[in-house]
Amino acid sequence: MDAIFNRKSIRKYKDIKVSDEIVNYLLKAAMQAPSAGNEQPWEFIVLRDKDVMKKITQVHPYSKMLLEADVAIVVCGDESKEVYKGFWVQDCSAATENILIAAEDKGLGAVWLGVYPHMDRAEAIKEILNLPESVIPLSIIPVGYPDEQKKAADRFNKERIHYDRW
């Protein structure tokens, strides 16, 4: 539970390589996420190529930290794998959150960059990454060793809790 309660958005990274072993740990965590009908409609692209990351910063206005991150993971949904149409967004969001929690667990910093439903971003990133027609990028997660200190926010708000009815 510490990884959940200590998770925070980190946008500055040290120039230290994240091992392939840790990247695989993050991907395993992603694939442990629940999915509608256990369809697992996700696909993941691991980015290490700085030229590719730089191209993404030119089409995603909030992605400049990709220039510092050692690695990034693009979480995509494949609509062709869906029986329960439209649930890929929830499934891939759960996978994204698992990556963020696993990164915290390993002492890494990460941040969720939203792509979908901004179709201009999604289409531009699809082109950069040469994604098939049925595959839509949901999020990009830059990952690295933190080069900033942040406290985790306590977001608990009892006023948002309702019992039995609104």
C-alpha positions in Angstrom: 0.0 0.0 0.0 3.0 2.3 0.5 3.5 2.6 -3.3 -0.2 3.7 -3.7 -0.1 6.3 -0.9 3.4 7.6 -1.9 2.9 7.8 -5.6 3.3 11.2 -7.1 3.8 12.7 -10.6 7.5 13.2 -11.3 8.6 15.2 -14.3 12.3 15.6 -13.7 14.8 12.7 -14.0 18.4 12.0 -13.4 20.6 10.8 -16.2 20.6 7.2 -15.0 19.6 4.2 -17.1 16.5 2.2 -16.0 17.4 -1.4 -16.5 15.5 -3.7 -18.9 14.7 -5.9 -15.9 12.8 -3.0 -14.2 11.0 -2.1 -17.4 9.9 -5.7 -17.6 8.7 -5.5 -14.0 6.6 -2.4 -14.9 5.1 -4.2 -17.9 4.3 -7.3 -15.8 2.5 -5.0 -13.4 0.6 -3.4 -16.2 -0.6 -6.8 -17.5 -1.9 -7.7 -14.0 -4.6 -5.1 -14.4 -8.2 -6.2 -14.6 -9.9 -6.0 -17.9 -13.5 -6.4 -19.1 -14.1 -10.0 -19.8 -10.4 -10.6 -19.3 -9.8 -9.4 -22.9 -6.6 -7.6 -22.1 -6.9 -5.3 -25.1 -3.6 -3.6 -24.3 -0.4 -3.2 -26.3 2.7 -1.5 -25.0 5.5 0.3 -26.8 8.7 0.8 -24.8 10.5 4.0 -26.0 14.2 4.5 -25.5 15.0 6.3 -28.8 15.5 10.0 -28.0 14.6 11.0 -31.6 11.2 9.3 -31.3 10.6 10.9 -27.9 11.6 14.3 -29.3 9.0 13.9 -32.1 6.4 13.2 -29.5 7.2 16.4 -27.7 6.4 18.3 -30.9 2.8 16.9 -31.0 2.0 16.5 -27.3 2.1 19.9 -25.5 2.7 18.5 -22.0 5.4 15.9 -22.8 8.7 17.9 -22.5 9.9 15.6 -19.7 10.3 12.9 -22.3 13.6 14.7 -23.3 15.0 13.8 -19.8 13.4 10.4 -19.2 15.5 7.3 -19.8 12.5 5.3 -20.9 8.8 5.8 -21.6 6.0 3.3 -22.0 3.1 4.0 -24.4 -0.1 2.2 -23.3 -2.3 1.5 -26.3 -5.7 -0.2 -26.7 -6.4 -2.5 -29.6 -10.0 -2.2 -30.6 -9.7 -5.4 -32.7 -9.2 -7.4 -29.4 -12.5 -6.1 -27.9 -15.7 -8.1 -27.5 -17.0 -5.6 -25.0 -16.7 -2.4 -27.1 -15.3 0.7 -25.5 -14.0 -0.9 -22.4 -10.4 -0.7 -23.7 -10.2 2.8 -22.2 -10.9 1.5 -18.7 -8.7 -1.5 -19.1 -5.7 0.5 -20.4 -6.2 3.1 -17.6 -5.9 0.3 -15.1 -2.7 -0.9 -16.8 -1.4 2.7 -16.8 -2.1 3.1 -13.0 -0.4 -0.2 -12.3 2.8 1.0 -14.1 2.7 4.2 -12.0 2.4 2.3 -8.8 5.1 -0.2 -9.8 7.4 2.6 -10.7 7.0 4.1 -7.2 7.6 0.7 -5.7 10.9 0.5 -7.5 12.0 4.0 -6.4 11.4 5.5 -9.8 9.6 8.6 -10.9 6.8 8.6 -13.5 3.9 10.7 -14.8 0.8 9.9 -16.7 0.6 11.8 -20.0 -2.9 11.7 -21.4 -3.2 11.1 -25.2 -6.7 9.7 -25.8 -9.4 11.2 -26.2 -7.5 14.1 -27.8 -7.7 12.6 -31.3 -5.2 15.1 -32.8 -2.6 13.9 -30.3 -3.6 10.2 -30.8 -3.4 10.4 -34.6 0.0 12.2 -34.5 1.4 9.7 -32.1 0.0 6.8 -34.1 1.8 8.1 -37.1 5.1 8.6 -35.2 5.0 5.1 -33.8 3.6 3.4 -37.0 0.6 2.0 -35.1 -1.9 -0.3 -36.8 -5.3 1.2 -37.6 -7.1 -0.6 -34.7 -4.5 0.5 -32.1 -5.1 3.8 -30.2 -2.6 5.3 -27.8 -4.2 6.1 -24.4 -1.2 7.3 -22.4 2.5 7.8 -22.3 4.4 7.2 -19.1 7.9 8.8 -18.9 10.0 6.8 -16.3 13.3 7.6 -14.6 15.1 8.1 -11.4 13.6 11.2 -9.8 15.5 14.5 -9.9 13.0 16.3 -7.8 11.6 15.9 -4.4 7.8 15.9 -3.9 5.5 14.8 -1.2 2.6 12.6 -2.0 -0.7 14.4 -1.8 -3.4 13.2 0.6 -6.4 13.2 -1.7 -8.9 11.6 0.7 -12.0 13.8 0.8 -14.9 12.4 2.8 -17.3 14.9 1.1 -17.0 12.8 -2.1 -18.4 9.7 -0.4 -22.1 8.9 -0.5 -23.8 5.9 1.0 -26.7 4.1 -0.7 -27.8 7.3 -2.5 -26.5 10.8 -3.4 
